[in-house]
Amino acid sequence: MIRTALALLMILTICTTTSIAQERDARTHLKQITDDIKSIENNPVIINHIIASNKMSRDISNSEIALKDNQWRRELITNQYNFINSVLNADASRELKKIKNNRSNTYGEIFIMNNKGLTIAMTQPTSDYWQGDEAKWQETFPANGQSFHLGDVEFDESAQAFTAQVSAPIKNSARENIGAITFGILME
């Protein structure tokens, strides 16, 4: 299904392109995204981070999530990143930064959510901590299928660029959803 989602993205991109060169770029991006999802699902640093986060947040309440989300937003406003840095400096975030840096013309941002929709790894701060109330998580993780979410092209404040978000589940070796990932694909 991930290939179907990415094929859809490629078709949409091709339909909106004006040249053969742009079509070729869309096909290249499709291949890069597919390769990156595979590498993430095979990266023990990322998989172990998701599993540990899922265990740690097993009993977190909705009110605790709201408090953490509010703290995250306050830190963005004050530019004092204590809680945010704990996510930004995680080993899994460093792994995502490597992927983003290797594909500098592809991704504006990449972030991972755990089984509660909490941001647990990222290439740069997201606008909020809890993604569980958004389609990018709701349409990918809970179904435990091969669902995906393709967002509209929008200006992304954290990436400072026009991006289209593509989200997909991250699966363990038993092919069960353990988290979700969002790629902010640069559209400029």
Secondary structure, 3 states (H helix, E strand, C coil): CHHHHHHHHHHHHHHHCCCHHHHHHHHHHHHHHHHHHHHHHCCHHHHHHHHHHHHHCCCCCHHHHHHHHHHHHHHHHHCCCCHHHHHHCCHHHHHHHHHHHHCCCCEEEEEEECCCCEEEEECCCCCCCECCCCHHHHCCCCCCCCCCEEEEEEEECCCCEEEEEEEEEEECCCCCEEEEEEEEEECC
